[in-house]
């Protein structure tokens, strides 16, 4: 079996690594992306000519043009959970299998969330910026986590882990979710009530058409004056103009953003450059443990294909007619 790995050198170092590559090479001949740039469309098909599978990093889209121009392609394996940039319908029409990785970043993202809460609460980044600019550091009153209230918008794996970390710090934890699980550790409220009570609001809801601009002008207006907002989910959930306005008028005490509406879900520069915003470059899942977990998922998927079995993480197995070429 022959596999094309789309990762550029930087993406490979951050999101794949030598150990998964060595494991992948035991199951297939691996062709690396030699161009130094993110490939898509016909260019991706040309680079992967003769390959039976493409292992795609999160920046590489799966476009109809690629599937149409790659007659040998059997499977398009996303080395991430998010498949929003893969045209699954086009892959299915071409008979190409699409897979995704499992979320191995729960602890990583939750730990970043806790760190950002502490940063906002104690003005860590503000002091660091002043010192590095040669300015005097001015002591400012902080917020103690113990006794404060955390509001989790969405209560999936990451939110549950962050809630556990917050409770260990002595915080009260509230959550809003359309399908709340049975638990005694968290109080579930509707969104307006949660926003009104929380000292820290952390957005961890899934990105769907229904949640687009979930955090809008009305939502920020409902938050406690001086409360902090953190987005660890997706940029589409936040009306960025409304967030900027809430910061400008002092409704919020600050915000922290690991995601935004800039390319590759990066925080938007207009917000990231504000002194009352702590911005990180979409690093929530960027730890070796988290990225290697997802890279090894693709290794197991390729191993299954090479053995003629259906891999875990499949999205469109019923339409993947080309699987017969892998011996399945």
Secondary structure, DSSP 8 states (H G I E B T S, - for coil): -EEEE---HHHHHHHT-HHHHHHHHTTSEEEE--SSS---HHHHHHHTTT-SEEEE-TTS-B-HHHHHT-TT--EEEESSS--TTB-HHHHHHHT-EEE------HHHHHHHHHHHHHHHHHTHHHHHHHHHTT----------STT-EEEEES-SHHHHHHHHHHHHTT-EEEEE-TT----SS-EE--HHHHHHH-SEEEE-----TTTTT-B-HHHHHHS-TTEEEEE-S-GGGB-HHHHHHHHHTTSEEEEEES--SBGGGB--HHHHTSTTEEE--S-TT-SHHHHHHHHHHHHHHHHHHHTTS--TTBS-GGG-GGGGGGT-
